[in-house]
Amino acid sequence: MSLLEVESATVRFGGLTALREVSFAVEEGEIFAVVGPNGAGKSTLFNVISRFCEPASGDARFEGESLLRRSPSAIAGLGIARTFQNIELFDRTTVLQNLLIGRHTRRRASILPQIVFAPAVRREEVAHRSAVERVIDFLDLHPYRDHAVAGLPYGVRKVVEIGRALAMGPRLILLDEPASGLSVEEAGDMRFWIEDIRTQLGVTVLMVEHNMSLVSAVSDRVMVLADGRVIALGAPREVQSDARVVEAYLGADTAMP
């Protein structure tokens, strides 16, 4: 059984069909990339998995269980974390505080013990802070730990958002254009973060990305969307040589790197 399965997902917005019978599976431990031109349906696909978007037909399953039976607020608790194309952080709080927000799905104490800060709550708080400190170590965020997010460079903010997702302790992380807006050097660093998320943390990665050098370097498999349809799926080298991909994604006279 695959970790994530999407079966014949179709999404319509009025007269516009954003996804058309999209099917694929992501295996545990895999780095799986979704690419395609603007408007291909990539973010809509993430929204289906995250339950921000209701498909007209089809299904999305995590560990064999239909996500469509779950509310959007329950998805993180299943072990699915997500970043966003536009960074969604709390600018006036510190890096540490933003990462602690990622632990909310792991909190078990009820309201009353939290109000009186009971011993069990104190132990839980220590555990949450230890988990967050491990993420800070992993992503080399120590220089920014107590800095307000609003004053940080864009590239650091991207890493902080990934850190908040990792603080949830996910089994699957959805990265929505992790290299968008980054310099060449920062994109190179992002490559190593993504690889280490898989190899060191054991987290499966599903990402949407336009940076084809990054996609080719880290992905086990690549799925290409165009006009809401799957036009290719396979190893990076396989999709690079697919004429439909070259024409739909880069133009008929251009080859993928």
C-alpha positions in Angstrom: 0.0 0.0 0.0 1.4 3.4 -1.0 1.6 6.2 1.6 -0.5 8.6 -0.5 -2.8 7.6 -3.3 -4.8 10.0 -5.4 -7.3 8.4 -7.7 -9.2 10.0 -10.6 -9.3 13.4 -8.8 -11.4 16.0 -10.7 -11.9 19.5 -9.5 -14.1 22.1 -11.1 -14.6 25.8 -10.4 -17.7 26.8 -12.2 -17.1 26.1 -15.8 -13.3 25.7 -15.3 -11.9 22.2 -14.8 -8.7 22.6 -12.8 -8.0 18.8 -12.4 -9.1 16.1 -14.8 -9.0 12.5 -13.6 -5.6 12.8 -11.9 -4.2 9.6 -10.5 -0.8 8.8 -8.9 0.7 7.3 -5.8 3.6 8.4 -3.5 5.6 5.6 -1.8 6.9 6.0 1.7 10.5 7.5 1.7 10.1 8.9 -1.8 10.8 12.4 -3.1 8.0 13.0 -5.6 7.8 16.2 -7.6 4.8 17.7 -9.5 5.7 20.1 -12.3 3.9 21.9 -15.0 3.2 25.4 -16.4 1.2 28.0 -14.5 -2.5 27.1 -14.3 -1.7 23.3 -14.7 -3.5 22.5 -11.5 -0.5 21.9 -9.2 -1.7 24.0 -6.2 -5.2 22.7 -6.7 -3.9 19.2 -6.3 -2.2 20.2 -3.0 -5.4 21.8 -1.9 -7.3 18.5 -2.5 -4.8 16.6 -0.3 -4.9 19.3 2.4 -8.8 19.3 2.2 -8.9 23.0 1.3 -10.6 22.0 -1.9 -13.4 19.5 -2.5 -13.1 17.4 -5.6 -16.1 16.8 -7.8 -15.1 13.2 -8.1 -12.2 10.8 -7.2 -10.4 10.2 -3.9 -7.2 10.9 -2.0 -6.1 8.3 0.5 -3.3 8.5 3.2 -2.2 5.1 4.5 -5.3 3.6 2.9 -7.8 6.0 4.6 -9.8 8.4 2.5 -8.8 12.0 3.3 -12.2 13.1 2.0 -13.8 11.8 5.2 -11.7 14.1 7.3 -12.1 17.8 8.0 -9.3 20.2 6.9 -8.3 20.7 10.6 -7.7 16.9 11.0 -5.2 16.6 8.2 -2.1 17.7 10.2 -3.0 15.3 13.0 -2.8 12.4 10.5 0.9 13.2 9.8 0.6 15.5 6.8 2.3 18.9 6.9 2.4 21.6 4.3 4.2 24.8 3.3 2.7 27.4 1.0 3.7 29.1 -2.2 3.3 32.5 -0.4 5.0 32.3 3.0 2.5 32.0 5.8 4.3 32.9 9.0 3.5 35.1 12.1 5.7 38.0 11.3 5.7 39.7 14.7 6.7 36.5 16.6 10.1 34.9 16.8 11.4 31.9 14.9 11.1 29.8 18.0 7.5 30.8 18.6 6.6 30.1 15.0 8.0 26.6 15.2 6.2 26.0 18.5 2.9 26.7 16.7 3.7 23.7 14.6 3.4 21.5 17.7 -0.3 22.4 18.2 -1.4 19.0 16.8 0.7 17.2 19.3 -0.8 18.9 22.4 -2.8 16.5 24.5 -3.7 18.4 27.7 -7.2 19.8 28.1 -8.0 23.4 28.7 -8.1 23.4 32.5 -4.7 21.8 33.1 -3.2 24.3 30.6 -4.8 27.2 32.5 -3.2 26.1 35.8 0.0 24.9 34.1 -0.3 21.4 35.7 2.8 19.2 36.0 1.6 17.1 33.0 1.4 20.3 31.0 4.9 21.3 32.0 6.3 18.0 30.9 4.5 18.3 27.6 5.8 21.8 27.1 9.4 20.6 27.7 8.8 17.8 25.1 7.5 20.3 22.6 10.4 22.7 23.1 12.9 19.8 22.7 11.3 18.8 19.4 11.5 22.3 18.2 15.1 22.7 19.2 15.9 19.6 17.2 14.4 21.2 14.1 16.4 24.4 14.8 19.5 22.3 14.9 18.6 20.4 11.8 17.9 23.5 9.7 20.8 25.6 11.2 18.4 28.3 12.5 20.3 29.0 15.7 21.4 32.5 14.5 17.7 33.5 14.0 16.1 31.6 16.9 15.0 34.6 18.9 14.6 37.0 16.0 11.2 38.3 14.9 10.3 36.7 11.5 9.4 40.1 10.0 13.1 41.2 10.0 14.5 38.0 8.4 15.7 37.7 4.8 13.3 36.0 2.4 15.4 32.8 2.1 15.6 32.3 5.8 11.8 32.8 6.1 11.3 30.0 3.5 13.5 27.7 5.7 11.5 28.8 8.9 8.2 27.8 7.2 9.7 24.4 6.4 10.8 24.2 10.0 7.3 24.9 11.3 6.0 22.0 9.1 8.7 19.7 10.3 7.9 20.6 13.9 4.6 18.9 13.5 6.5 15.6 13.2 4.9 14.6 9.9 5.3 11.4 7.9 4.5 13.3 4.6 5.4 16.9 3.9 4.0 18.9 1.0 6.4 21.6 -0.2 4.7 24.2 -2.4 7.5 25.8 -4.6 10.3 25.6 -1.9 12.8 27.3 -4.2 10.6 30.1 -5.4 12.3 33.5 -5.0 15.6 32.0 -3.8 19.0 32.8 -5.2 21.0 30.2 -6.9 23.0 29.6 -3.7 19.9 29.4 -1.6 18.3 27.0 -4.0 21.4 24.8 -3.7 21.0 24.8 0.1 17.3 23.9 -0.4 18.3 20.9 -2.3 20.3 19.6 0.7 17.5 20.4 3.1 15.0 18.3 1.0 17.4 15.4 0.7 18.1 15.5 4.4 14.4 15.7 5.3 14.1 12.3 3.6 17.4 10.6 4.6 17.8 12.0 8.2 14.3 12.6 9.3 12.6 9.8 7.3 9.9 12.1 6.0 8.3 11.5 2.6 8.4 14.5 0.4 5.8 15.6 -2.2 6.7 18.9 -3.8 5.5 21.3 -6.4 8.4 23.1 -8.0 9.3 25.2 -11.1 13.1 25.0 -10.6 13.8 22.0 -12.9 17.5 21.8 -11.8 16.3 21.2 -8.2 13.6 18.7 -9.4 16.1 16.7 -11.4 18.6 16.7 -8.6 16.4 15.4 -5.7 13.3 13.7 -7.2 12.9 9.9 -7.4 9.9 10.5 -9.7 8.3 13.4 -11.5 4.7 13.9 -12.5 3.9 16.5 -15.2 0.5 18.3 -15.3 -0.8 20.4 -18.2 -4.3 21.8 -18.3 -5.2 19.7 -15.3 -4.2 16.4 -16.8 -1.2 14.1 -16.2 0.9 14.0 -19.3 3.9 12.2 -18.0 5.0 10.3 -14.9 8.4 8.7 -14.3 12.0 9.2 -13.4 13.4 12.7 -14.1 15.4 11.5 -17.1 12.3 9.8 -18.6 10.1 12.9 -18.4 12.9 15.2 -19.7 12.9 13.3 -23.0 9.1 13.2 -23.3 8.1 15.4 -26.3 4.7 16.3 -24.6 6.6 17.6 -21.6 9.0 19.7 -23.6 6.1 21.3 -25.6 3.7 21.8 -22.7 6.1 22.9 -20.0 9.0 24.6 -21.7 8.0 25.1 -25.3 8.5 23.0 -28.4 12.0 24.3 -29.1 13.4 24.0 -25.6 14.9 20.9 -23.8 14.8 20.4 -20.0 18.1 20.7 -18.2 
